[in-house]
Amino acid sequence: MTSLTFRFRRWLVATGVLALVGVSQAPAQSFDLPDLGSSADAMMSTGAEVRLGRAFMRSVRAALSVLDDPILTSYLESLGNELVAADQHANGGFTFFLIDEPVVNAFAGPGGYIGVYAGLILAAETESELAAVIAHEIAHVTQHHLMRGFEDQQKISIPATALLVAAAILGAQVSSDAGMAAIMGIQAAAIQRQINFTRDNENEADRLGIATLAHAGHDPHAMAGFFGRLSRSSRLYEDDKNRAPEFLRTHPVNSNRIADALARADEFGARQRPDSLRFQLARANLRERSYARAEQSVAHFRETLREGRHRNETAERYGYALALERARDVAGAQAETAKLLAAHPSLAEFIVLDALLDLQQGQTERAVKHLKQASGLYSDSWPLRIAYAEALISSGKPDRALDELMAVERLRPGNAMLYDLLEQAAMKAGNKAATHRFRAEKLYAEGDVEPAIRQLEIALRQRDIAYHDAARIQARLDAWKEEERDRKRREKGLFGERDRS
């Protein structure tokens, strides 16, 4: 056995993937997974699936570049929640998150976790096209397409199941040049083809997704239009299938599927819906981020504005202001942002950018004042509250920032970026126990369980810790230790079994 094969085998066993899917050294095509249509009665309980979803999300964070930008995430959530409300089959919570990679794809995990790549938002020509893909992924969740493939999930641990699901879904997402992840991807892609995206599942997700689009007021023909455009573009890569849009490799599209989607859309009739300004702003933000160097971004937006080659001038000026800020042309960025705020004074995108520029100019109190006013007027805007807390930290008021962030955390637990800010605020406030606690939560959200446990143990040793804080940390510590014991018991048993064989 080669060293590479041995290391891969150890990785599979250690994560629980080997035992769950029966991986040996056979080719990827040899996987024999359950027939998705064989039973729909072996679903896990709602609580178990929620726990599985959280564990899955930690695996996602360990494998992919999750973009925890409050402004962009807020937009994605607003669109996703609008579609969930229009889906007659949806119940329970959904979590929408952004992957910062130029990949045209999206995926759904257990517990309602739906990942959308930045490349998909940029590739969508209309908001209805983006909504079509998200509605499709929502349907995968509501119809339990993923979970139907795991009929024995009640017999295995949540962490081990989460790793299997993550391997199945992310196998086709992770870059092929990612070292050992490349080998895992080859194996997991076979699992994904057999579990997630069978022809029946795709057709059902199309049918329900189109109905959701129509009920939400979007163009029901957008799904077929987007599929057709991607399919036409893929013909450019006939000699290299790996360069085709990732969406087509994980969601196979053919002429029959496009025709079916058109026929279903015709049942609802044609309708046009203007793109929201926030959709255009999100695209401008991601376009600006897509340039490696600030000067490239500035040149792009300057040229498109000069030549009028844009769909929305406000969004293009927003992208230009972001590019100028990255290029450290604060005065130029402020001039553009002032125009944007004058036309749209309530948009969080412009308020946050204006405050950022104030902070860069050393006008800290002005930034704090404006963000306090805005977060008071628009208290349901969590991006404004986070920006306000960041300004408080910058102005030397970490205790007030801590209170603001903890209020947001109660509404949005499990966010690594939020825990990072909480750690910063607690550290500057001199609260050592809270510093270690929030550092632990950040590590756990990113999938680093053992370091997270050590941070909680350090937190409990602090002399200034309050009784109720200690009790909360102890409960968290007990749960994480049990999770690690479960994983290690499985790992030990698997190695013993493999060695005996």
KEKE-264719 format. One line per field, with one value per residue (C-alpha): x, y negated, z negated; chain; residue number from 0; residue in one letter. Coordinates in Angstrom, 2 decimals, m for minus. Example, Ala and Ser with C-alpha at 12.3 -4.5 7.8 and 13.67 -1.06 7.14 Angstrom:
% KEKE-264719
c1 c(12.30,13.67);
c2 c(4.50,1.06);
c3 c(m7.80,m7.14);
kette c(A,A);
nr c(0,1);
rest c(A,S);
% end
This chain:
% KEKE-264719
c1 c(0.00,1.46,1.93,m0.68,m3.26,m2.58,m2.98,m6.22,m7.53,m6.66,m8.41,m11.57,m11.58,m10.83,m13.71,m16.17,m16.62,m14.98,m17.29,m20.41,m20.03,m17.96,m14.96,m12.17,m9.68,m12.28,m12.92,m15.30,m17.95,m18.30,m20.31,m23.60,m25.83,m29.50,m32.14,m33.62,m37.10,m36.93,m38.27,m39.28,m40.12,m36.61,m36.30,m34.54,m36.40,m36.52,m34.21,m31.67,m31.67,m31.12,m28.08,m26.88,m27.22,m25.07,m22.40,m22.59,m22.08,m18.90,m17.62,m18.54,m16.56,m13.56,m13.68,m14.92,m14.49,m17.71,m18.11,m19.47,m20.14,m23.22,m24.44,m24.21,m25.54,m28.47,m29.46,m29.17,m31.27,m33.96,m34.31,m34.13,m36.70,m39.05,m38.92,m39.34,m42.48,m43.84,m43.04,m46.14,m44.02,m41.50,m41.56,m38.82,m35.82,m33.45,m29.91,m28.56,m24.84,m22.41,m19.31,m16.62,m15.55,m16.21,m18.16,m21.57,m23.32,m25.38,m26.08,m28.46,m27.46,m29.42,m31.26,m32.07,m28.50,m28.24,m24.94,m24.79,m21.54,m20.55,m20.10,m23.76,m24.94,m22.66,m23.78,m27.49,m28.68,m31.84,m32.87,m35.47,m32.68,m30.91,m34.22,m34.84,m31.71,m32.38,m36.01,m34.68,m32.37,m35.18,m37.20,m34.35,m34.63,m38.42,m38.61,m35.79,m33.91,m30.64,m31.89,m33.77,m30.41,m29.38,m31.74,m29.40,m28.76,m30.45,m27.73,m24.76,m23.63,m24.58,m20.93,m20.21,m23.35,m22.49,m19.09,m20.64,m23.15,m20.41,m18.25,m21.18,m22.12,m18.73,m16.95,m18.05,m17.46,m13.93,m11.14,m9.36,m5.96,m6.65,m4.26,m5.97,m9.31,m8.85,m8.89,m11.85,m13.60,m13.29,m14.91,m17.51,m18.59,m19.75,m21.78,m23.32,m24.38,m26.15,m27.74,m28.43,m29.08,m30.89,m33.09,m36.31,m35.05,m33.98,m37.30,m39.20,m37.03,m37.61,m41.36,m41.67,m39.10,m41.01,m44.21,m42.36,m41.00,m44.49,m45.99,m43.22,m43.94,m40.80,m40.68,m41.43,m39.64,m36.38,m35.38,m35.58,m33.92,m30.98,m30.60,m30.65,m28.05,m25.71,m26.24,m25.34,m22.24,m21.14,m20.77,m17.64,m16.07,m17.02,m13.36,m12.87,m15.96,m14.22,m14.25,m18.01,m20.15,m20.18,m23.97,m24.24,m21.92,m23.90,m27.34,m27.26,m29.33,m30.54,m33.05,m35.85,m35.36,m35.38,m38.52,m40.23,m39.31,m40.73,m43.98,m44.38,m43.66,m46.30,m48.91,m48.35,m48.16,m45.52,m44.66,m41.87,m40.45,m37.89,m34.68,m34.43,m31.78,m30.24,m29.71,m27.85,m25.84,m24.86,m23.65,m21.64,m20.10,m19.12,m17.85,m15.58,m14.32,m13.60,m10.65,m7.32,m6.00,m7.81,m6.57,m8.14,m11.46,m11.30,m10.51,m13.40,m16.08,m14.69,m14.89,m18.39,m19.68,m18.00,m19.33,m22.73,m22.23,m24.26,m27.77,m28.10,m26.10,m26.65,m25.22,m22.32,m21.47,m21.61,m19.10,m16.96,m17.07,m16.07,m13.19,m11.99,m12.11,m9.99,m7.57,m7.32,m8.84,m11.01,m11.92,m13.11,m15.04,m16.70,m17.78,m19.46,m21.03,m22.48,m24.36,m25.65,m26.82,m28.58,m30.68,m31.13,m30.60,m32.07,m30.01,m27.64,m25.15,m24.52,m24.76,m22.16,m19.78,m20.10,m19.27,m16.29,m14.90,m15.42,m13.45,m10.63,m10.54,m10.34,m13.87,m14.81,m17.46,m19.23,m19.32,m20.65,m23.32,m24.60,m24.61,m26.40,m29.09,m29.42,m29.52,m32.17,m34.31,m33.84,m33.49,m34.26,m31.13,m28.50,m25.75,m26.24,m26.03,m22.80,m21.34,m22.37,m20.62,m17.46,m17.49,m17.90,m14.85,m12.88,m13.99,m12.77,m16.19,m15.84,m18.35,m21.12,m20.00,m20.15,m23.74,m24.75,m23.05,m24.47,m27.95,m27.29,m25.76,m28.95,m30.76,m28.00,m26.07,m23.31,m21.82,m18.02,m17.59,m19.85,m17.91,m14.69,m16.05,m17.32,m13.85,m12.30,m14.81,m14.40,m10.60,m10.62,m13.14,m10.76,m13.19,m10.90,m13.57,m15.74,m12.69,m11.94,m15.60,m16.15,m12.84,m14.10,m17.41,m15.57,m13.35,m16.34,m18.26,m15.24,m15.08,m12.09,m13.70,m10.66,m9.12,m12.59,m12.83,m9.46,m10.62,m13.74,m11.62,m9.42,m12.52,m13.75,m10.42,m10.77,m11.31,m13.66,m16.22,m19.82,m21.79,m24.40,m21.64,m19.75,m22.89,m23.52,m19.91,m19.90,m23.01,m21.44,m18.20,m20.02,m21.81,m18.65,m16.71,m19.43,m19.28,m15.52,m15.84,m18.40,m16.08,m13.08,m15.07,m16.04,m12.49,m11.05,m13.60,m13.02,m9.25,m9.56,m11.96,m9.80,m6.64,m8.32,m9.39);
c2 c(0.00,m3.36,m6.16,m8.30,m5.51,m4.79,m8.46,m8.69,m5.52,m6.91,m10.19,m8.36,m6.21,m9.10,m11.16,m8.31,m8.36,m4.98,m3.01,m4.78,m4.26,m1.11,m2.61,m0.20,m0.57,0.07,m2.48,m5.36,m3.77,m0.81,m2.68,m0.91,m3.38,m2.95,m3.56,m6.96,m5.76,m2.67,m4.31,m7.71,m6.48,m6.35,m10.11,m11.38,m13.48,m17.21,m17.84,m15.30,m16.83,m20.28,m18.95,m17.23,m20.49,m22.33,m19.66,m19.71,m23.48,m23.09,m20.70,m23.22,m25.95,m23.66,m22.93,m26.10,m29.87,m30.94,m34.70,m36.12,m39.57,m40.95,m43.08,m40.32,m37.64,m39.88,m40.22,m36.49,m35.76,m38.22,m36.59,m33.08,m33.75,m35.32,m32.07,m29.92,m31.89,m31.19,m27.46,m25.55,m22.63,m24.59,m24.51,m25.15,m27.42,m27.78,m29.17,m30.82,m31.50,m32.69,m30.89,m33.32,m31.51,m32.22,m29.00,m28.88,m26.56,m26.14,m23.21,m22.20,m20.40,m18.87,m21.12,m23.69,m24.94,m26.31,m27.50,m29.90,m30.64,m34.18,m33.04,m32.08,m35.55,m37.12,m34.66,m35.29,m37.93,m38.63,m38.26,m35.71,m33.50,m33.57,m32.94,m29.97,m28.17,m28.93,m27.75,m24.55,m23.97,m24.73,m21.99,m19.52,m20.30,m20.22,m16.90,m15.37,m14.30,m14.12,m12.44,m9.72,m8.35,m7.68,m5.00,m3.94,m7.41,m6.54,m3.95,m6.29,m9.42,m12.92,m13.99,m10.90,m11.38,m15.04,m14.09,m11.66,m14.25,m16.85,m14.47,m13.65,m17.26,m18.93,m16.27,m17.99,m21.48,m21.35,m22.37,m19.44,m20.89,m20.82,m18.00,m15.17,m16.87,m16.01,m12.27,m12.69,m14.66,m11.83,m9.40,m11.83,m12.92,m9.37,m9.48,m12.79,m11.51,m8.57,m10.44,m14.09,m14.59,m11.66,m12.44,m12.08,m14.37,m17.01,m16.92,m17.20,m20.09,m21.84,m21.39,m22.63,m25.36,m26.80,m26.86,m28.65,m31.19,m31.95,m32.19,m34.61,m36.83,m35.95,m34.95,m31.19,m30.94,m32.06,m28.52,m27.18,m30.33,m30.00,m26.27,m26.88,m29.63,m27.50,m24.53,m26.60,m27.94,m24.43,m23.53,m25.65,m23.09,m19.87,m18.85,m19.53,m18.67,m19.71,m23.34,m23.39,m25.32,m23.37,m23.65,m21.45,m18.82,m18.57,m19.28,m17.59,m19.50,m18.24,m19.42,m17.34,m18.89,m22.41,m21.62,m20.26,m23.40,m25.60,m23.61,m23.91,m27.62,m28.08,m26.81,m29.97,m32.37,m34.93,m37.68,m40.20,m41.39,m44.20,m43.31,m44.74,m47.37,m45.13,m42.39,m44.84,m46.13,m42.58,m41.90,m45.13,m44.23,m40.76,m42.10,m44.50,m41.65,m39.52,m41.71,m40.69,m44.27,m47.44,m49.38,m46.79,m47.20,m51.01,m50.92,m48.57,m50.63,m53.92,m52.65,m51.17,m54.41,m56.53,m54.42,m53.72,m49.94,m48.98,m47.92,m50.08,m53.26,m53.33,m49.83,m50.67,m53.75,m51.61,m49.21,m52.18,m53.55,m50.14,m49.97,m53.46,m52.51,m49.42,m51.60,m53.92,m56.85,m57.76,m61.22,m59.82,m57.05,m59.55,m61.73,m58.76,m57.50,m60.93,m60.85,m57.37,m58.28,m61.41,m59.26,m56.25,m57.35,m54.18,m51.53,m49.67,m49.17,m52.92,m53.69,m51.05,m52.15,m55.79,m54.84,m52.76,m55.73,m57.94,m55.47,m55.45,m59.25,m59.12,m60.52,m57.83,m59.72,m60.71,m57.06,m55.94,m58.65,m57.88,m54.13,m54.48,m56.57,m54.14,m51.00,m52.67,m53.59,m50.19,m47.91,m44.79,m45.37,m43.18,m44.38,m47.92,m46.65,m44.81,m47.89,m49.94,m47.49,m47.60,m51.40,m51.20,m48.94,m51.43,m54.29,m52.57,m51.44,m47.64,m47.06,m48.72,m46.82,m43.56,m44.24,m45.04,m41.97,m39.63,m40.88,m40.02,m36.67,m35.63,m36.07,m34.62,m31.91,m29.91,m32.69,m32.53,m36.16,m37.33,m35.30,m36.79,m40.29,m39.18,m37.87,m41.21,m43.17,m40.91,m41.11,m44.91,m45.01,m42.94,m40.04,m37.03,m34.37,m35.81,m36.17,m32.45,m31.52,m33.42,m32.22,m28.69,m29.37,m30.70,m27.62,m25.33,m27.12,m26.58,m22.87,m22.87,m21.03,m20.01,m23.53,m24.87,m22.51,m23.71,m27.33,m26.57,m24.81,m27.91,m30.09,m28.08,m28.61,m32.40,m33.90,m36.66,m34.36,m34.83,m31.81,m31.86,m32.27,m29.31,m27.17,m28.04,m27.31,m24.01,m22.81,m23.71,m21.98,m18.77,m18.64,m19.18,m16.57,m14.02,m14.79,m14.22,m10.99,m9.72,m10.49,m8.85,m5.72,m5.32,m5.94,m3.42,m0.81,m1.27,m1.02,2.10,3.66,2.79,4.05,7.39,7.72);
c3 c(0.00,1.00,m1.50,0.28,0.28,m3.40,m4.37,m2.42,m4.08,m7.51,m6.65,m5.60,m8.72,m11.05,m9.69,m9.65,m5.88,m5.26,m7.50,m6.36,m2.65,m2.66,m0.88,m0.16,2.62,5.28,8.00,7.26,9.48,7.11,4.48,3.84,2.04,1.12,3.76,2.99,3.80,1.60,m1.54,m2.80,m6.27,m7.67,m8.18,m11.26,m13.78,m13.17,m16.13,m14.90,m11.41,m12.90,m14.80,m11.65,m9.74,m12.24,m12.09,m8.30,m8.29,m10.31,m7.64,m4.94,m6.69,m6.92,m3.18,m1.49,m1.74,m3.45,m3.05,m6.32,m4.95,m6.76,m3.85,m1.23,m3.58,m4.50,m0.85,m0.21,m3.30,m2.26,1.17,m0.26,m2.97,m0.42,1.55,m1.57,m2.44,1.06,0.94,m0.12,m1.37,m3.44,m7.22,m9.71,m9.39,m6.47,m6.53,m3.39,m3.08,m0.45,0.86,1.99,5.14,8.86,9.24,10.93,8.49,5.34,3.00,0.22,m2.95,m5.83,m8.22,m5.54,m4.93,m1.39,0.04,2.99,4.81,5.70,9.30,9.50,8.48,11.09,13.76,13.15,15.61,13.60,9.98,11.08,12.47,9.12,7.36,9.67,8.51,4.85,5.19,6.77,3.79,1.32,3.00,2.47,m1.24,m1.56,0.29,m1.82,1.29,m0.59,m3.75,m1.88,m0.88,m4.47,m5.69,m8.47,m9.87,m13.18,m13.77,m13.43,m15.20,m14.13,m13.58,m11.46,m9.39,m8.90,m7.52,m5.08,m3.90,m3.61,m1.58,0.69,1.38,1.30,3.31,6.50,5.10,3.70,6.06,7.67,6.75,3.01,2.12,0.30,0.89,4.55,3.82,1.49,4.22,6.73,4.32,3.00,6.46,7.07,3.86,4.86,8.26,6.64,3.74,4.40,8.04,9.54,12.49,10.48,7.73,10.21,12.03,8.76,7.59,10.93,10.74,7.15,7.67,10.63,8.59,5.79,8.26,9.53,6.03,5.02,8.01,9.97,13.62,13.71,17.07,15.47,14.53,18.07,19.39,17.01,17.66,21.41,21.27,19.14,21.43,24.50,22.80,21.85,25.53,25.53,23.20,24.95,25.10,21.40,19.34,16.12,17.32,17.88,15.37,12.11,11.94,15.03,13.56,10.32,11.85,15.29,17.86,21.23,23.83,22.31,18.90,20.35,22.34,19.22,17.30,20.06,20.12,16.35,16.46,19.19,16.73,14.65,17.57,18.45,16.00,15.66,12.37,12.19,10.41,6.92,6.27,3.60,6.19,8.39,5.41,4.42,7.96,8.00,4.63,5.81,9.13,7.24,5.07,8.14,9.17,7.68,7.54,6.54,9.55,11.87,10.12,10.23,13.95,14.65,12.89,14.15,17.73,17.43,15.92,18.58,21.43,19.87,20.12,17.08,16.12,13.06,12.54,8.77,8.40,10.68,8.61,5.48,7.01,7.98,4.42,3.03,5.53,4.57,0.89,1.55,3.54,0.48,2.37,m0.61,0.67,3.99,2.29,m0.07,2.85,4.56,1.32,0.53,3.84,3.12,m0.38,0.86,3.22,0.88,m2.76,m4.31,m2.49,m4.82,m1.98,m1.74,m5.47,m6.34,m3.59,m4.67,m8.28,m7.16,m5.30,m8.37,m10.47,m7.93,m8.13,m11.93,m12.29,m14.80,m16.75,m13.55,m12.44,m15.85,m15.87,m12.38,m12.91,m16.26,m14.59,m11.69,m13.84,m15.99,m12.99,m11.33,m14.35,m12.30,m10.19,m11.82,m9.42,m10.77,m14.35,m13.63,m11.93,m14.97,m17.30,m15.17,m15.37,m19.15,m19.35,m17.26,m19.50,m22.68,m23.95,m23.93,m26.76,m24.76,m21.67,m23.63,m24.68,m21.10,m19.65,m22.27,m21.39,m17.75,m18.72,m20.50,m17.20,m15.00,m16.88,m15.19,m13.05,m13.05,m12.00,m14.81,m17.39,m16.10,m16.80,m20.20,m21.04,m20.04,m22.13,m25.18,m24.94,m24.78,m27.63,m29.77,m30.18,m29.97,m30.47,m27.71,m25.44,m25.67,m25.44,m22.19,m20.78,m21.48,m19.74,m16.69,m16.53,m16.91,m14.16,m11.90,m12.76,m15.16,m18.06,m20.14,m20.24,m21.05,m24.04,m25.33,m25.11,m27.17,m29.79,m30.00,m30.30,m33.29,m35.10,m35.07,m38.52,m37.39,m35.78,m36.94,m38.14,m35.34,m32.73,m34.21,m34.11,m30.47,m29.51,m31.44,m29.62,m26.29,m27.27,m28.26,m24.91,m22.89,m24.89,m24.29,m20.58,m20.57,m22.59,m20.09,m17.18,m18.85,m19.80,m16.19,m15.00,m17.47,m16.55,m12.85,m13.07,m15.21,m12.75,m9.74,m11.40,m12.24,m8.63);
kette c(A,A,A,A,A,A,A,A,A,A,A,A,A,A,A,A,A,A,A,A,A,A,A,A,A,A,A,A,A,A,A,A,A,A,A,A,A,A,A,A,A,A,A,A,A,A,A,A,A,A,A,A,A,A,A,A,A,A,A,A,A,A,A,A,A,A,A,A,A,A,A,A,A,A,A,A,A,A,A,A,A,A,A,A,A,A,A,A,A,A,A,A,A,A,A,A,A,A,A,A,A,A,A,A,A,A,A,A,A,A,A,A,A,A,A,A,A,A,A,A,A,A,A,A,A,A,A,A,A,A,A,A,A,A,A,A,A,A,A,A,A,A,A,A,A,A,A,A,A,A,A,A,A,A,A,A,A,A,A,A,A,A,A,A,A,A,A,A,A,A,A,A,A,A,A,A,A,A,A,A,A,A,A,A,A,A,A,A,A,A,A,A,A,A,A,A,A,A,A,A,A,A,A,A,A,A,A,A,A,A,A,A,A,A,A,A,A,A,A,A,A,A,A,A,A,A,A,A,A,A,A,A,A,A,A,A,A,A,A,A,A,A,A,A,A,A,A,A,A,A,A,A,A,A,A,A,A,A,A,A,A,A,A,A,A,A,A,A,A,A,A,A,A,A,A,A,A,A,A,A,A,A,A,A,A,A,A,A,A,A,A,A,A,A,A,A,A,A,A,A,A,A,A,A,A,A,A,A,A,A,A,A,A,A,A,A,A,A,A,A,A,A,A,A,A,A,A,A,A,A,A,A,A,A,A,A,A,A,A,A,A,A,A,A,A,A,A,A,A,A,A,A,A,A,A,A,A,A,A,A,A,A,A,A,A,A,A,A,A,A,A,A,A,A,A,A,A,A,A,A,A,A,A,A,A,A,A,A,A,A,A,A,A,A,A,A,A,A,A,A,A,A,A,A,A,A,A,A,A,A,A,A,A,A,A,A,A,A,A,A,A,A,A,A,A,A,A,A,A,A,A,A,A,A,A,A,A,A,A,A,A,A,A,A,A,A,A,A,A,A,A,A,A,A,A,A,A,A,A,A,A,A,A,A,A,A,A,A,A,A,A,A,A,A,A,A,A,A,A,A,A,A,A,A,A,A,A,A,A,A,A,A,A,A,A,A,A,A,A,A,A);
nr c(0,1,2,3,4,5,6,7,8,9,10,11,12,13,14,15,16,17,18,19,20,21,22,23,24,25,26,27,28,29,30,31,32,33,34,35,36,37,38,39,40,41,42,43,44,45,46,47,48,49,50,51,52,53,54,55,56,57,58,59,60,61,62,63,64,65,66,67,68,69,70,71,72,73,74,75,76,77,78,79,80,81,82,83,84,85,86,87,88,89,90,91,92,93,94,95,96,97,98,99,100,101,102,103,104,105,106,107,108,109,110,111,112,113,114,115,116,117,118,119,120,121,122,123,124,125,126,127,128,129,130,131,132,133,134,135,136,137,138,139,140,141,142,143,144,145,146,147,148,149,150,151,152,153,154,155,156,157,158,159,160,161,162,163,164,165,166,167,168,169,170,171,172,173,174,175,176,177,178,179,180,181,182,183,184,185,186,187,188,189,190,191,192,193,194,195,196,197,198,199,200,201,202,203,204,205,206,207,208,209,210,211,212,213,214,215,216,217,218,219,220,221,222,223,224,225,226,227,228,229,230,231,232,233,234,235,236,237,238,239,240,241,242,243,244,245,246,247,248,249,250,251,252,253,254,255,256,257,258,259,260,261,262,263,264,265,266,267,268,269,270,271,272,273,274,275,276,277,278,279,280,281,282,283,284,285,286,287,288,289,290,291,292,293,294,295,296,297,298,299,300,301,302,303,304,305,306,307,308,309,310,311,312,313,314,315,316,317,318,319,320,321,322,323,324,325,326,327,328,329,330,331,332,333,334,335,336,337,338,339,340,341,342,343,344,345,346,347,348,349,350,351,352,353,354,355,356,357,358,359,360,361,362,363,364,365,366,367,368,369,370,371,372,373,374,375,376,377,378,379,380,381,382,383,384,385,386,387,388,389,390,391,392,393,394,395,396,397,398,399,400,401,402,403,404,405,406,407,408,409,410,411,412,413,414,415,416,417,418,419,420,421,422,423,424,425,426,427,428,429,430,431,432,433,434,435,436,437,438,439,440,441,442,443,444,445,446,447,448,449,450,451,452,453,454,455,456,457,458,459,460,461,462,463,464,465,466,467,468,469,470,471,472,473,474,475,476,477,478,479,480,481,482,483,484,485,486,487,488,489,490,491,492,493,494,495,496,497,498,499,500);
rest c(M,T,S,L,T,F,R,F,R,R,W,L,V,A,T,G,V,L,A,L,V,G,V,S,Q,A,P,A,Q,S,F,D,L,P,D,L,G,S,S,A,D,A,M,M,S,T,G,A,E,V,R,L,G,R,A,F,M,R,S,V,R,A,A,L,S,V,L,D,D,P,I,L,T,S,Y,L,E,S,L,G,N,E,L,V,A,A,D,Q,H,A,N,G,G,F,T,F,F,L,I,D,E,P,V,V,N,A,F,A,G,P,G,G,Y,I,G,V,Y,A,G,L,I,L,A,A,E,T,E,S,E,L,A,A,V,I,A,H,E,I,A,H,V,T,Q,H,H,L,M,R,G,F,E,D,Q,Q,K,I,S,I,P,A,T,A,L,L,V,A,A,A,I,L,G,A,Q,V,S,S,D,A,G,M,A,A,I,M,G,I,Q,A,A,A,I,Q,R,Q,I,N,F,T,R,D,N,E,N,E,A,D,R,L,G,I,A,T,L,A,H,A,G,H,D,P,H,A,M,A,G,F,F,G,R,L,S,R,S,S,R,L,Y,E,D,D,K,N,R,A,P,E,F,L,R,T,H,P,V,N,S,N,R,I,A,D,A,L,A,R,A,D,E,F,G,A,R,Q,R,P,D,S,L,R,F,Q,L,A,R,A,N,L,R,E,R,S,Y,A,R,A,E,Q,S,V,A,H,F,R,E,T,L,R,E,G,R,H,R,N,E,T,A,E,R,Y,G,Y,A,L,A,L,E,R,A,R,D,V,A,G,A,Q,A,E,T,A,K,L,L,A,A,H,P,S,L,A,E,F,I,V,L,D,A,L,L,D,L,Q,Q,G,Q,T,E,R,A,V,K,H,L,K,Q,A,S,G,L,Y,S,D,S,W,P,L,R,I,A,Y,A,E,A,L,I,S,S,G,K,P,D,R,A,L,D,E,L,M,A,V,E,R,L,R,P,G,N,A,M,L,Y,D,L,L,E,Q,A,A,M,K,A,G,N,K,A,A,T,H,R,F,R,A,E,K,L,Y,A,E,G,D,V,E,P,A,I,R,Q,L,E,I,A,L,R,Q,R,D,I,A,Y,H,D,A,A,R,I,Q,A,R,L,D,A,W,K,E,E,E,R,D,R,K,R,R,E,K,G,L,F,G,E,R,D,R,S);
% end
